[in-house]
Amino acid sequence: MNTDKQEEDKAAQETRSSEDLLARLKCIREKLLGLRKGPSSTSKEMGRLWREVSEIVRALAVVRSSAGSSEDSADVIGGFGAESPEAVIEDIVPMFLQFWSLRGKVSENMYPVYVKLAKNKHILEQLLQTGLFTKALLKDIEQQLESIERTMHSFSSDRPSQTARTSVTGTGNSTGRNLDARYSLLESKLVACQSILGELKELLGTISPFLLPIHARLVEIKHDLQQLLARRSAHAFSLAEVQMLQDELLEIDSARIDGSYLGKDGSVLPGQATVIWLMEQCYEDTHELLALREAIDGENPLRPIYESLVRIRTKLDHLEKVYRYTFRCDDLVPVQEELGEIDNQRVDGKFIDSTGQIPEGQAVLHFLLHKCYRIVYKIQSMTEPVSESLLPIYNQLMTLRKCFLELRRWKVKLAMRDLTMYQIKLAIIDNKRVDGKFVGNDGEVPEGQGILHELLSECYHLQAELQQNSEEIDDDDFDDSEEQEDEEDEGTDA
């Protein structure tokens, strides 16, 4: 109990510290905006503010390291409403660079280079989040980053030497050290862009070359569908536009045999999950567009139900996007009760009017109802607490999931005996279910069923994907390949 209390106190202290740093950064931003508006902005004042920003960045690094992993630090530092310290720093740094470039303190190209890097980083993060990227798009971004890197190399002649940096002491003579920090900002942002780009290329590398054209076309279709959905009006697009994209999806889907895309030798091609998931997303978008075309209005007796479902759907979308990290399952109860009341109005699966007739608009109502249920389930999966009695199973599944993701990331090909070990482990966990549920020592069904079942399903999926991508190889070949990989790693580290 004392340990838990100490951890809670430490987390609270880190949060307060981060909030203080965020407040200081906002104050600096306001001062910079004031200096830009007036003629009184001096190098001395800007230098003082820059040193303060540098101190805050170092303090944030301490908070980040004390929070443990980088993932934890993102929550500690970035969980304050719409803005995080990093977001404010993104606003501040360009002001400094613009000021210095206008006064010849740094290369005039430094400010536009920083802006380009910030833009590319934002694009790459969006691509990683949505999964809507192609080989051609990544190649284009890679060329842009290479061009930016060449421009940055031209700054090297202006960069202070190591001797100059180490010989400077005292706060009044720290020009060389502060100037070098400006170059480090660009370098760190470039490295961040290259890291995300590398991760995206690795993800794309898990897809078979035979499936890449299909994947690329699905990305294009997804973009087209999103543009139609962005209009949010049934009168803003034609039914023919949707049907044309739907027909193309059906043609792509028809290339599957028994639900899978097969190679010439009849083997299941790697990257199935990514391609099929994207295709299902496209199907869902077409269904939503068709539902928009069937909007219920006028004197239709089902119009109140339609408007209620549209309102609930909008609310759930907002909850999922804005409050996904601060949401509690109890907040969903009123929404679930309202959906239950609507669902109970159906008779033999149909919505009827006061005379017992079945009015038009059944398809759109069923789509909206099921869509709302899916969003509710998705939010529950993200927020559902795990009972203490189920934590050992939760931790085992999280460890397995992390292991599978690392193996997939590095495209490790396992021998069948190693895959069998994972299969046995998953089977042991799966066999702990009673009537499809994980039960506690007292025989009760504790909280956390949804997230455990989702994790178990994901682990099975990842294990199956690894099995598809691995080959039958004997022990000697496997040992040789491990030695070769070790040599390559040593060469890379060198």
RAJOVEN-V349139 format. One record per helix or strand of 2 or more residues. SS is the DSSP state (alpha for helix, beta for strand). FROM is the first residue (numbers start at 1). TO is the last residue. If there is no record, write none. Layout:
# RAJOVEN-V349139
ss = (SS,SS)
from = (FROM,FROM)
to = (TO,TO)
This chain:
# RAJOVEN-V349139
ss = (alpha,alpha,alpha,alpha,alpha,alpha,alpha,alpha,alpha,alpha,alpha,alpha,alpha,alpha,alpha,beta,beta,alpha,alpha,alpha,beta,beta,alpha,alpha)
from = (2,43,70,85,109,135,162,171,175,209,234,239,272,303,329,346,350,362,388,416,433,437,449,475)
to = (37,66,78,102,130,158,167,173,205,230,236,253,293,322,343,347,351,383,409,430,434,438,469,493)
